[in-house]
Amino acid sequence: MTDHIVIVGGGTGGSVLANDLSDRLDSELESGDVAVTLINDGSDQVYKPVWLYVPFGKREPDDGRRPLADLVDDAVDVRNDRLTDIDTDSQRLQLRDSVEDVSYDHLVLATGSTLAPEEIPGLVEGGHNYYSEDGATTLREELLDFSEGHLVLSVVGSPHMCPAAPLEFVFMADDWFRERGLREDIEITYTYPIQRVHGNAHIAEWAAPLMEERNINRETFFNAESIDPDAQTVSSMEGSELDYDLLVTVPPHRGIDLIGDAGLGDDGWVDVDRHTLEADAATSVYALGDAAATGVPKAGSVAHYQAGVVGQRIASEVRGQVPTATYDGKTICFIETGMDAASFVEFDYENPPSPAPPSKKLHWAKLAYNESYWLTARGLV
Ligand SMILES: Cc1cc2nc3c(=O)[nH]c(=O)nc-3n(C[C@H](O)[C@H](O)[C@H](O)COP(=O)(O)OP(=O)(O)OC[C@H]3O[C@@H](n4cnc5c(N)ncnc54)[C@H](O)[C@@H]3O)c2cc1C
């Protein structure tokens, strides 16, 4: 009998895991004792961190796309299809374009985050974003035309991908407008849903004075409730209202609905043990990356580290050994603090972040990491 490992989602986590498993289970794959299938609803992998640079004309959306088949080892069966139903009792999956169900012995959900701007009235019509390829491209046109007025960056709900990216955007926008001699005519306001400027208290404490220095206004405890695109106002649940000339939002995020339908968790996120990454509600099911509700940031670095843990655990299970690998919450993140400087944080469940002093060196390290990302996806670094 062949042990069938199915990974759903060919983003950072899914592709790193597929390559990890093909490496670890090399001989089992060769003998046919194990098969690995990676299902993704598209033929490309999309590297989202590129989108931060698109509005400022520093990268093109195409820089963030590569054919998945070029990134994943040939021993893995890569299928371009969409998961539409999970039955964890019979261990079967339904796919949109396949007549036959797919059965699994080990299932890994790496289905990432989905944007849900429609949850906030007026957001689709009134708000721009750089959290999607189209959004980042449109925002580039808007920014190029924007020479005076009020730019509002509103983080609408949490959790969202890359908790640092909203800070990065306002720091970069501040610098970009200064370089172009426009900053005095542009007011920048940053809104955040809780009482500080970032979900992590240590990062918030570090970022707030930097924002003060750069003359970036802060509206904390601001949960955008509705947007009036005609009046160009954004209203919060707390009863405040902001006028804007250009509104950039981080829209609400959800996982995929069928995770909830399968009873695996709320809002499309899979409830997991934060150390083993095993689903709480089903056996032989793991989740990693954005799809896993671990409480750590929804970041590519997290997906990468978690893929290594799940790879080790599944390889042990396949061999009849007790899996011992665990995830310690490790997260790393470069934080752009302008167009040519960045900070860096590294933390885990036990050790909080302590942002490094911003430097050019760290900015170049971030750009270099982005360039070498495709090696990471192949599992080479
Ligand atoms: C603007 C921006 C900047 C960012 N910057 C950084 C950064 O600097 N550093 C960092 O670490 N992270 C960053 N991130 C976050 C990072 O991109 C994500 O956290 C990371 O991609 C998560 O990886 P993942 O494998 O969990 O999901 P994803 O990479 O999103 O992959 C999920 C895959 O699953 C597929 N899928 C979904 N549903 C189905 C289905 N039903 N059937 C089949 N396939 C499905 C999707 O199409 C997708 O290919 C950034 C994100 C954004 C938006």
The ligand as a Gaussian input file, in Angstrom:
#p B3LYP/6-31G(d) Opt

LIG

0 1
 C        2.252000      42.940000       0.770000
 C        2.770000      41.730000       1.489000
 C        4.067000      41.718000       1.984000
 C        4.555000      40.616000       2.667000
 N        5.845000      40.635000       3.119000
 C        6.328000      39.588000       3.793000
 C        7.672000      39.599000       4.254000
 O        8.428000      40.550000       4.040000
 N        8.123000      38.514000       4.953000
 C        7.311000      37.441000       5.201000
 O        7.772000      36.484000       5.850000
 N        6.027000      37.403000       4.767000
 C        5.519000      38.445000       4.068000
 N        4.227000      38.419000       3.617000
 C        3.341000      37.302000       4.017000
 C        3.540000      36.054000       3.176000
 O        3.415000      36.332000       1.795000
 C        2.517000      34.995000       3.572000
 O        2.460000      34.903000       4.968000
 C        2.923000      33.658000       2.988000
 O        2.751000      33.698000       1.584000
 C        2.107000      32.529000       3.594000
 O        2.476000      31.327000       2.980000
 P        1.416000      30.156000       2.875000
 O        2.129000      29.028000       2.202000
 O        0.774000      29.913000       4.167000
 O        0.266000      30.732000       1.921000
 P        0.351000      31.308000       0.452000
 O        1.732000      31.629000       0.066000
 O       -0.679000      32.375000       0.373000
 O       -0.119000      30.086000      -0.451000
 C       -1.412000      29.536000      -0.362000
 C       -1.690000      28.828000      -1.678000
 O       -2.864000      28.022000      -1.535000
 C       -3.644000      28.163000      -2.700000
 N       -5.035000      27.802000      -2.359000
 C       -5.898000      28.472000      -1.549000
 N       -7.070000      27.828000      -1.486000
 C       -6.953000      26.716000      -2.268000
 C       -7.834000      25.652000      -2.611000
 N       -9.095000      25.596000      -2.128000
 N       -7.392000      24.687000      -3.431000
 C       -6.130000      24.715000      -3.937000
 N       -5.245000      25.701000      -3.651000
 C       -5.662000      26.693000      -2.817000
 C       -3.447000      29.639000      -3.061000
 O       -3.809000      29.923000      -4.391000
 C       -1.957000      29.798000      -2.815000
 O       -1.196000      29.435000      -3.943000
 C        3.719000      39.490000       2.885000
 C        2.417000      39.490000       2.387000
 C        1.935000      40.589000       1.699000
 C        0.531000      40.574000       1.153000

